[in-house]
Amino acid sequence: MTAEDTMPDFLHALSNPDIAFLRYALIAGLMASIPFGIIGSYVVTRRISYIAGAISHSVLGGIGLAIYLKTALHISWCDPMCGALAAALASALLIGFVSMYAKQREDTVIGAIWSVGMASGILFIAKSPGYIDAMSYLFGNILLITRNDLFVIGGLNILILLICILFHDKFLAICFDEEFAILRGINVKFYYLLLLCLTALTIVLLVRIVGIVMVIAFLTLPAAVGGHFSRRLSFMMFISAAICMSFTFFGLWASYSWDLPSGSTIIVFAGLCYILTAIASQFLKRRKKRIS
Amino acid sequence: MTENNGSIIKIEKMRFAYYNEIPVLEDVNLEIPANSSACIVGPNGGGKTTLLKLILGLLHPTSGKIEVFGSSPEKARTKIGYVPQYTAFDPMFPVSVMDVALMGRMEKHRFGFYSKADRRKVLEIFDEIGAANLKDRSFSELSGGQRQRILIARALVSDPGLLLLDEPTANIDPAVEEQIFDILRKLEKKLTILTVTHDLGFVSSIFQTAICVNRKIVIHPTSQMTGERIQEIYGRKIRMIHHNHDCGGHNA
């Protein structure tokens, strides 16, 4: 099948009420692209993608605990999404405090949170009654997206956007020159922790579609691609969000057309775009140099 | 601009050591009166940057006292304009020249965006230091000298009473260096400047006082900066190249 043949089919499938999950996945992906573009730009310019990686992997611990509490201990309000949110925020704060007060041990703590988070998640899931597929949390599964998730994603979306609009000037300043921000009397520690918490929230938004392991790619690749064309951080955010949306759309379409796992398809597509733009921008730079 | 009529910086019997090791600075007494600019010279590792960070309150003395504008450095901080070295920045960071300069006024609003008054102030300073033509450029595409100039503007937009510069001409080519000196010469008439420098020619052409830092502090009028004295400060023989910055290098 060629691409032209499958596109109308894909568009048709989006409106098919029997496979609503596909539509939900697309809406979730498109909505989440906005905070991913914004927060991803901060993460890439502040160079904290490894912190984002640890936060996303610790999410499995929270998901596992929530499932365990729900199925084994019958605490019915305990949803995996709540567990994910709690774990992400807790590890963001922990890493934040460690990086502020014990800088030389930061990488060790990040590594510990990364692996212990995952390991405890697997343990909880193993001890929960019934069959739970950990793979779908690790690598994403669009079948997991429900209508309710869309409302949660929408709400978090608005919250993240609002905070970023209110504090963009401060975030830009601490990403660019933290020392100078301290000297202007800004509470840099507060804003740094806030930024990490926003990163945690953003990660939780898309864990269901692309999975814990690959969500980090969604946070960094669109911003890295967008960075090649941007001369201002605000523009980088805008273009990264647009790129993120197109990754979701074309990735889902490809996964639908060739019956491929959605998360992996989206990420491989994003990775290819990143490599191509990186090569192209190197090439353009060299040409510019040769001309001048 | 000064509140503590007379001295802007007052350091008494100050000692500083990292992690209780050998002190970097010892027995430091220093008083900078209002409108008396000075430069800080000395060998690498002698404690110049440490002294600057102590005055900014980024480091705290092990013992002794530092007062800036009559209060602690932390409280006085926002009245100081600080110019770091441009090489400390990520050269790829997507930020405009205007965005960088506006950061000098970031504490003036709690939420939202910079005001029109903030932007007006930045443009005013750009005019003053000859950077108006750069305002729409991206910070990453500027040359070293241009970046340094924008960082000076960023420090000035908050109307500081004291300007601190850390090696403003390091890694800048000599022709552009002269432009930075011209800016400092002009500013020196309006506010107190304290600059770290390794350029001894620079010392005598603008400032009357040189603060020589090599674990201890000695203050000299720059007119006395003879070869012997410099050797004494640096604690070893250094090769001296006599050069005058007004020797017409631009004609070459």
HADDOCK unambig.tbl for C-alpha pairs under 7 A between the chains (distance, minus, plus):
assign (segid A and resid 45 and name CA) (segid B and resid 93 and name CA) 6.47 0.50 0.50
assign (segid A and resid 165 and name CA) (segid B and resid 112 and name CA) 6.34 0.50 0.50
assign (segid A and resid 166 and name CA) (segid B and resid 111 and name CA) 4.91 0.50 0.50
assign (segid A and resid 166 and name CA) (segid B and resid 112 and name CA) 4.45 0.50 0.50
assign (segid A and resid 167 and name CA) (segid B and resid 111 and name CA) 5.87 0.50 0.50
assign (segid A and resid 167 and name CA) (segid B and resid 112 and name CA) 6.13 0.50 0.50
assign (segid A and resid 169 and name CA) (segid B and resid 113 and name CA) 6.43 0.50 0.50
assign (segid A and resid 173 and name CA) (segid B and resid 103 and name CA) 6.47 0.50 0.50
assign (segid A and resid 183 and name CA) (segid B and resid 77 and name CA) 5.81 0.50 0.50
assign (segid A and resid 183 and name CA) (segid B and resid 78 and name CA) 6.40 0.50 0.50
assign (segid A and resid 184 and name CA) (segid B and resid 77 and name CA) 6.87 0.50 0.50
assign (segid A and resid 184 and name CA) (segid B and resid 78 and name CA) 5.21 0.50 0.50
assign (segid A and resid 184 and name CA) (segid B and resid 107 and name CA) 6.03 0.50 0.50
assign (segid A and resid 185 and name CA) (segid B and resid 78 and name CA) 6.24 0.50 0.50
assign (segid A and resid 185 and name CA) (segid B and resid 107 and name CA) 6.56 0.50 0.50
assign (segid A and resid 186 and name CA) (segid B and resid 107 and name CA) 6.35 0.50 0.50
assign (segid A and resid 230 and name CA) (segid B and resid 94 and name CA) 6.08 0.50 0.50
assign (segid A and resid 231 and name CA) (segid B and resid 94 and name CA) 4.57 0.50 0.50
assign (segid A and resid 231 and name CA) (segid B and resid 95 and name CA) 5.77 0.50 0.50
assign (segid A and resid 231 and name CA) (segid B and resid 96 and name CA) 6.53 0.50 0.50
assign (segid A and resid 231 and name CA) (segid B and resid 138 and name CA) 5.73 0.50 0.50
assign (segid A and resid 232 and name CA) (segid B and resid 94 and name CA) 4.52 0.50 0.50
assign (segid A and resid 232 and name CA) (segid B and resid 95 and name CA) 4.30 0.50 0.50
assign (segid A and resid 232 and name CA) (segid B and resid 96 and name CA) 5.70 0.50 0.50
assign (segid A and resid 233 and name CA) (segid B and resid 94 and name CA) 5.26 0.50 0.50
assign (segid A and resid 233 and name CA) (segid B and resid 95 and name CA) 5.81 0.50 0.50
